[in-house]
Amino acid sequence: MRLTVYLAGEIHSSWRDEIKEKAAALKLPIDFVGPQENHDRSDNIGEEIIGEQPGAFYKDWAASSFNNLRTEVLMQKADLVIALFGEKYKQWNTAMDASAAVALGKPLILIRPEQHIHALKELSRKANATVENCDQAIKALKYIFD
C-alpha cells in the first residue's frame, strides 16, 4: 500500500524536506504533494496563465484562483494531510488548508509548537492527531504501516 500525503503549511522553511527525508530513511511507501513552494511562482501564476493584471489586487486574485485549484486537486487526491504551524511565520494558509482537510474528511495530522496550544485548540480537536514536531509526525505515519 502507498499513501499520498499533502504537506500543508508555510513554504519558507525546509520542514517538508525534513519530513520527506525521514520518511525515505524509514522506507515508508509515501508520495508527498503540497502547495507551490516557489514563492515567486505562486505569486505570479495568475499573470503567467492569463496575462498581466491591472493592479496588485487583481494580480493576487488571479494567482489565488490557480493556487486554490492546485491545492484542491492535490488535497482531494491525498490520503492524509499534515499541516504544520511553524513558530516564525503567520499561518493563514496553513489554517485554511487544515480546515479544508477537515471539511473534505481527510485524515489530518496537525503539527503545532507548544506555544500555539491555546490558539489552535479548536483545530487541534478536529485533527485526527496533534503533535509538536516533525519527528512525532513521522512516528504517526510509520504507525499506519506497522
C-alpha positions in Angstrom: 0.0 0.0 0.0 1.2 3.5 -0.9 -0.1 6.7 0.6 -0.2 10.2 -0.8 0.3 12.8 1.8 -0.4 16.5 1.3 2.1 18.7 3.2 0.2 21.9 4.1 2.0 24.8 5.8 4.4 27.7 5.4 6.8 27.5 2.4 9.6 29.5 3.9 11.5 26.8 5.8 12.7 23.3 5.0 10.2 21.3 7.1 8.9 19.4 4.1 12.4 18.2 3.2 12.8 17.0 6.8 9.5 15.0 6.6 10.4 13.6 3.2 14.0 12.6 4.2 12.8 10.9 7.4 10.1 9.0 5.6 12.6 7.9 2.9 15.0 6.8 5.7 12.3 4.6 7.1 11.4 3.3 3.6 7.8 4.4 4.1 5.8 4.0 0.9 4.6 7.6 0.6 4.3 10.1 -2.2 4.3 13.7 -1.0 2.4 16.6 -2.6 1.7 20.1 -1.5 1.4 23.8 -2.4 3.7 25.5 -4.8 6.9 26.0 -2.9 8.4 28.6 -5.3 7.0 31.7 -3.7 7.6 33.9 -6.7 5.9 31.4 -9.0 2.9 31.2 -6.6 2.6 35.0 -6.5 2.9 35.3 -10.3 1.0 32.3 -11.6 -2.2 34.2 -12.4 -0.3 36.6 -14.7 1.7 33.6 -16.1 -1.5 31.9 -17.1 -4.0 34.7 -18.0 -1.7 37.7 -18.5 -0.8 41.0 -16.8 -3.4 42.3 -14.4 -4.3 46.0 -13.8 -3.0 46.1 -10.2 -1.9 44.2 -7.1 -5.4 43.3 -6.0 -6.2 41.6 -9.4 -2.7 40.0 -9.6 -3.4 38.4 -6.2 -6.9 37.5 -7.1 -5.7 35.7 -10.3 -2.9 33.9 -8.5 -5.1 32.8 -5.7 -7.5 31.2 -8.2 -4.8 28.9 -9.6 -3.2 28.2 -6.3 -6.6 27.2 -4.9 -7.2 25.0 -7.9 -3.9 23.2 -7.4 -4.4 22.8 -3.7 -7.9 21.4 -4.1 -6.9 18.9 -6.8 -3.9 17.6 -4.8 -5.6 17.6 -1.5 -8.6 15.7 -2.8 -6.2 13.0 -4.2 -4.3 12.8 -0.9 -4.9 10.0 1.6 -3.8 12.2 4.5 -2.9 15.8 5.3 -0.1 17.0 7.5 -0.4 20.7 8.4 2.5 22.4 10.1 2.1 25.6 12.1 5.6 27.0 12.5 6.9 29.4 15.1 8.1 32.2 12.8 5.6 33.0 10.1 1.9 33.9 10.1 -0.1 30.8 9.2 -3.2 31.9 7.3 -2.7 29.4 4.5 -2.0 26.6 7.0 -5.2 27.3 8.8 -7.2 27.4 5.5 -5.6 24.1 4.3 -6.1 22.3 7.6 -9.8 23.4 7.7 -10.2 22.3 4.1 -8.8 18.9 5.0 -11.3 18.6 7.9 -14.2 19.7 5.6 -13.1 17.1 3.0 -13.0 14.4 5.6 -9.2 13.9 5.1 -7.3 12.4 8.0 -5.2 15.3 9.5 -2.0 15.3 11.5 -1.6 18.8 12.9 2.0 19.9 13.9 2.0 22.8 16.2 4.5 24.0 18.7 3.6 24.2 22.4 3.2 28.0 22.4 0.3 27.6 19.9 -1.8 25.1 22.0 -4.3 27.7 23.0 -4.6 29.5 19.7 -5.2 26.2 17.8 -7.2 24.3 20.4 -10.4 24.0 18.2 -8.5 23.0 15.1 -6.4 20.6 17.2 -9.6 18.9 18.4 -10.8 18.5 14.7 -7.5 16.9 13.7 -7.1 13.1 14.0 -3.7 13.6 15.7 -1.9 16.6 17.0 1.9 16.6 17.6 4.5 19.1 18.4 7.2 18.4 15.8 8.1 16.6 12.6 9.7 13.6 14.4 6.4 12.9 16.1 4.5 13.3 12.8 6.8 10.7 11.2 6.2 8.3 14.0 2.4 8.7 13.4 2.9 8.0 9.7 5.1 5.0 10.5 2.4 3.6 12.8 0.0 3.4 9.9 2.2 0.8 8.3 3.1 -1.2 11.4 
